[in-house]
Amino acid sequence: MTQSPLLLRTARPDDLDRLSALIARSYATLYAGWYDPEVLAEALPLISVANPRLLESGTYFVVEENEDLIGCGGWSTAAPGNRPNIPGTGHIRHVAVHPDYLRKGVASLILRRVFETARSAGLQRFECLSSLQAEAFYSKLGFRKTGLVDIPFGDVTFASVDMERPLD
């Protein structure tokens, strides 16, 4: 049996519910063992919801196989949280891959499109708040760690890795 080709396309607002389900499943699987269960119980419901503004931006992408969403991710010039917006800088946003498709090039496919579209938009660099688990993935793509950030969620903090990368 031949594997179906993967389709990379721009996300649409009507993808919202399916993307939220994909992100929730991906993060719950990937973050287990990296974060304490009480941290995940508090943070996952908040970080696993697809952002409607990203889906309307034209800079958020999905990968499909047989019309099933298996990966997503994108970028924005708006910094997440209370971080300052820096001209020429983009921010990696909500990259997730279905657990059955990990290490099969889905996230790399998305990031190649992210870099391509960001260059076309005139960006010079990217910042990324990576989960602990994804630091190695982003390092392989040329990101370097600049520090650790604790993001508060109620009574817990979610440890993240602050990373940056020039767009060459």
N, C-alpha and C positions, 0 to 999 in steps of 0.2 A: 504494500500500500504506500502511495506517495504522500508525503506531508504537504499540506496546503501552504501556499506562499503567505507570508506575513504582509499585511497591509498597514502602512504607516500613513496616518491622515491627521488633519487638524481636528481637534476636539470640537464638539458642538454643544450648545446648552442642553439639548435633549439627552446627552450622555451622562448627565449629573448623577442620577441614581445608580446606574451601572458602575460609574467610576468610583463613587463612594463605597460601593460593595467591594470593588477590586482593591482599593486602597486599604480598607479595613482588614480584608483577608491577608493582604501582603504584609502590612505592618504587624499584625498580630502574630504571624508566623515568623517573620524575620527578627523581630525584637525580643522574642522569647529567649531567655538565656543571656541577653545583653542588659536587660533592665529588670529591676525587682517587680514582682507581680503587682504590688500596690501602686507603683509608678505607672505601670501599663493600664491598670484599672481606671486610674484618674485621667491619664493623658490620651489614651487611644480614642475615646469617644470624641475628643476635641480635635485631634490632628488627622483623623481618618475620614473627614468629610470633604468632598471635592468642593473647591471654591468656584462659585458661579462666575465671578469676575474673570478668573483664569480661563474658563471655558468660552467666554465671550471675546477673549483678547486676541485670538489668532496666533498666539505663541505657546499654546498648550496642545500636546499631541497624544494620540492613542495608537496602539498597535493592536490589530485584530487578526485573529485566525478563525476562519469560518464564521465570521460575524461575532465571535466572542472577544470581548476586551481582555487582553492578556498583559498589557503594559500601558503606562502613561507617564507623562512628565512634561515639563516645559520651563518657561522663564518669564520673568517680568522685570521691568525697570523699577517697580515699586518694591522697596525693601520690606521684608516681613517684620512684623512686630513694630517696635519703636525705633528701629534702626534708621539712620539717615539715608536719604536717597543721594547717590553720588553720580553726577553726570558721566555717561559712558560706561556705567557699571550695570550689569544684569544680575539677576538672582535666580538660581536653580530652584524650581518649585515642584513639590509633590511628585517625585519620581517613585513609581511603584511597579512591581512585576508580580504577576500571579505566581504563587509558589511552585506550580508545576512547570514553569518556564524559566526558572532561575538558571543563570550561567549558560544561557543559550543565545546570548547576544541581543536580547530584547532591549535592555536598558542602554546598551551601547548604541544601538540603532537610534533610539530616541535622542540621546545626547549628541550624536552627530548632526541630527536635524536641528537641535537646539543651537549648536555652535554655528551652523550654516545660516540660520535665520537671524541670529544675533549679529553676526558679522555684516549681513546685508542691512541691518538696522543701524549700523555704525557703532556698535558697542566695542569697547576695547578690553574689557575684563569681566570676569564673573566672580561672584561670591556665592558660597553655599553653606548652609547650616546642615551638616550631615549628621545622621544618626551615628552612634558608635559603630554599629554593624557595617555601615556603608563607607566608612573612611577609606578602607583599602581600595574599594571600587573607584572612588573619586581620585585617589592618589594615582591610580593607573592611567587616568585620563588627564593627568597633568596638574591636578589641584594640589596645593600644599597647605598643610595645617598651619593656621595662624594662632590658634588658641582653643580653649574649651569654653563653652557657654552653658550655663544652667538656666533652662527656661522654666519659669514657675507655672504650675497647673494646680490650682487649689492648694492643697497641703503638701504637694510633692514638687520636685524639680526633675526635669527631663534633661539629662546630659546630652549635649550636642557638640560637634566638632566644627569650629569655624574654619572655613577653607577659602582659598582664592586661586584664581587661574587667569593668566592673560589670554586674550584671544589673539592668536597669531595667524 
